[in-house]
Amino acid sequence: MDKARIPFLSVAELSGLVRTGEVSPVEATEAYLDRIDSKDGQIGAYLTILRDQALEAARAAEREIAQGQYRGPLHGVPYAVKDQIYTKGVRTTGGSPVFNDFVPENDATVISRLNEAGAVLLGKLNMTEFATSGLSHQFDPPRNPWNPERSTGGSSSGSGASTAAFMCATSLGEDTGGSVRFPAAWCGLAGLRPTWGLVSRYGVMPGVRSMDTIGPLSRTVEDCAITIQAIAGYDPKDRITRNAPVPDFRAALTGSVEGLRFGVVRELVYTGVTDEEVRQSVLAAANTLGELGATVKEVSVPLAAHAGTISTGIRVEAPITYADLVRNRPQDIGHDNRVGYMVGTVLPAQAYYKALSLRTLLRDEIAEALADVDLLLSPTAGVAAQLIEPDPLVRGKENSYRTPYLLTTAFSLANVPALSVPCGFTADGLPIGLQIEGRPFDEETVLRAGHAYEQNTPWHASTPPE
């Protein structure tokens, strides 16, 4: 096939062609590198491009497949990762010039597993500083492929931009308060935050350790399922990982929601930070799921409306992680994070304890809601992609440290799986994200629902202007 068309294939499509030999891993990698060369100057998704390393891995994959040693659906498929994830011998900045010269001596577990799957690493992706800011970048902010004047959302900003601009087949981000789902919503992608403990965080720079988890950003839900399959599972290097068999996530994609019960979270749909266009798109999506055979009703999760405040009390974990930097080099921290970290260093212990107590209550409310329905529905973000600001300022409650229109945080606090999928566009042509949440370690049902909705609606098939 025409090499220039390869980057526009889904992972599922590309892997099928690689397996049959119709497309070689080298051809696919060259196509993506050409795409990066022609596009990334406008987008700014990559911090490091691993041209030689990627081509070497592609040649190895090509030899293995030719010898009948096919490893699975990511074998020979090019991907990229957020620059928060350790890569042996490759600079890993965490989105900060402070770590410009940091080169890990080991791979993160997710990188090791993708190596085992035969995937081809194209490079390291831009992100907000330390993954603890929603919008503010220390390096130039990536541009949204749908409109280069608009933000991609963060903190996995480069993961959203590169995947939406067809500069990698799939990518990894890291989600603390919504850092996979937020760019997925603003860039028109599928993005999964898995249950805390499904994926190892070994070799990942911490943001807020009690909330951090790695997840995929992909162009389809099936591609998300393929990506998460490769990285999930128990890791003795990360004791919070669950020691249990990993389900076959792709097999769960039946295309049907028949018999599933959905609860529309009232506090997140009707909140004042949700624009009417977003609200109507989410309600229309809920109606579509009902037409496809699901039962849909409204449910209440009262503390979901206060998740941002609760999270702020827990985010003191970040300035503790970077205490040396906060104490001795605060001027080297971006303005957004510097203000948040300074506040975190003086937050009384009682406030942290209260935030932990409220998180437990919120988890109980979400568990209670999910005892009555199978899945929850809400907007991913209350607004579509906003204009890029050179240095977002802190304005009381309206600050990019805790982005007020980000409606993902409740499910991060509850540590349940949550998936963002496209559910429409604004009048300005910007993507809108629907969030689907499920019970702990029930990614199968979450992915099944997202895939069925996706396949019965046109939104995922739309592409940014070239």
Secondary structure as GFF3:
##gff-version 3
##sequence-region A 1 466
A	DSSP	three_ten_helix	3	8	.	.	.	ID=ss1
A	DSSP	alpha_helix	11	20	.	.	.	ID=ss2
A	DSSP	alpha_helix	25	43	.	.	.	ID=ss3
A	DSSP	beta_strand	46	49	.	.	.	ID=ss4
A	DSSP	alpha_helix	51	66	.	.	.	ID=ss5
A	DSSP	beta_strand	78	82	.	.	.	ID=ss6
A	DSSP	three_ten_helix	97	99	.	.	.	ID=ss7
A	DSSP	alpha_helix	109	116	.	.	.	ID=ss8
A	DSSP	beta_strand	120	125	.	.	.	ID=ss9
A	DSSP	three_ten_helix	129	131	.	.	.	ID=ss10
A	DSSP	alpha_helix	157	164	.	.	.	ID=ss11
A	DSSP	beta_strand	170	175	.	.	.	ID=ss12
A	DSSP	alpha_helix	181	187	.	.	.	ID=ss13
A	DSSP	beta_strand	190	193	.	.	.	ID=ss14
A	DSSP	beta_strand	213	218	.	.	.	ID=ss15
A	DSSP	alpha_helix	221	231	.	.	.	ID=ss16
A	DSSP	three_ten_helix	250	252	.	.	.	ID=ss17
A	DSSP	beta_strand	261	265	.	.	.	ID=ss18
A	DSSP	alpha_helix	266	269	.	.	.	ID=ss19
A	DSSP	alpha_helix	276	291	.	.	.	ID=ss20
A	DSSP	beta_strand	295	299	.	.	.	ID=ss21
A	DSSP	three_ten_helix	302	306	.	.	.	ID=ss22
A	DSSP	alpha_helix	307	314	.	.	.	ID=ss23
A	DSSP	alpha_helix	317	321	.	.	.	ID=ss24
A	DSSP	alpha_helix	323	328	.	.	.	ID=ss25
A	DSSP	three_ten_helix	330	332	.	.	.	ID=ss26
A	DSSP	alpha_helix	335	346	.	.	.	ID=ss27
A	DSSP	alpha_helix	349	372	.	.	.	ID=ss28
A	DSSP	beta_strand	375	379	.	.	.	ID=ss29
A	DSSP	alpha_helix	409	414	.	.	.	ID=ss30
A	DSSP	beta_strand	418	425	.	.	.	ID=ss31
A	DSSP	beta_strand	431	437	.	.	.	ID=ss32
A	DSSP	alpha_helix	443	455	.	.	.	ID=ss33
A	DSSP	three_ten_helix	459	461	.	.	.	ID=ss34
###
